[in-house]
Structures are given as structure tokens and as C-alpha cells.
Amino acid sequence: AVRWYLIVGTARKLTCARVSQAELRDVMQFRSTSSRWGPVASTLHWLTALAIVTLLVLGVVMTNYPMSTTKLKLFALHKSVGVTVLVVVWVRLVWRYFDRRPSWPEAMGAAHRRAARGVHMALYALMVLVPLSGWLINAASGFPLNWFGLFAVPSLLTPDEALQGVAQSVHLAAVTILAVILLFHVAGALHQQLAAQQASRTLLRGVLG
């Protein structure tokens, strides 16, 4: 009986070890590798990109829309998307701390890498500053903030006209800079993609003779 107990106990330990290793491999599949971004990083990236484009479009439309209930609804939607961006960006920062970054392309020079790092750092800073300054505008103006009508987001501030003016100036400047840097970011990504395709074609021609 003792021998049978020992055999069963050992089998359970081995089974648990196999399950733990399998679970660990599943977790690792969500992380980025040395050659590509993982599904979590990619999903957060495109979710942020979609939300920011939505914010920019809403910002232009709502500011030029005549005063009406539709304009107020556009403002409310803009605020909700802004809060979402703020949360998603913080999630991205936390995930990036634990995640690894794919290696830079071999064809990318040192200067280009430094520029890419600078653009990424500026993007993260602005993706926090833009929605945060928008939140300050709303709080300083005394307006309520409801996330898609589901729950109220605390303002943490009392109405302050002076702070509202400063926050509006910061928000406008940050949005403008963000739009410009996004253009550089997209242009750089397209350039990198075209360079990779050109390198692949050159390698293929070399292999085929």
C-alpha cells in the first residue's frame, strides 16, 4: 500500500509538472519573440491606433459642429474614447515592461534606430498627455464624465477656470504634435516595410541567379 501510494504521488507530481510546462508555453506564446511582436502587443498597438484616429476625427468634427444635442453626444463619445486610450496606454506600458522587444532589422542603421526610439518615446508620452489633459479640461470646467454612459469617472478637481485654460492650451499643443509625430511614425513604418520587401526581392534574385 505504501509503495502504491508513492507511485500515485509521483505520477501526480509528474502530471502537474507537465501541465505547468504546458501552461507556461501557452503564456509564452502571447509574448513577443526576437523576430516579431506577440499577439498581445499587436492587439494593444492596433487598438490604441484605432482609438487615437477616432479621437482625432471626433475632435475635428465636434469642434466644428453647431451647438445641438448631437454635438454634446460627440463630446461625450470623445471623452469616453479618451479615457479608454489612457487606460490602454498604461496597460501597454505595463505589458511592455514584462514583454520583450523584437530585434531591430539588420538593414536599419544606428541613426535610424535612435530616431525610432525617440519617436516611440514621444508617442508614449503624448498618448498619456493628450487624454490626461483632456480629463483635466473636463474636470476644471465642472462637467460630468461618464464612460460610455456606464459609470461616472471621478473628476478629482473642483472647477477652476485658470486651470481649464492651461489644460486646453496643453491639450491643443499635444494633439498637434501627436498628429505630426504619427505621420513620421507611419512614414517610418512604411519605409521599413518597403526596405524589407526590397531586401527579400534582392535575396530571391540572388538565389535564383
Order of alpha helices (4+ residues) and beta strands (2+ residues): alpha-alpha-alpha-alpha-beta-beta-alpha
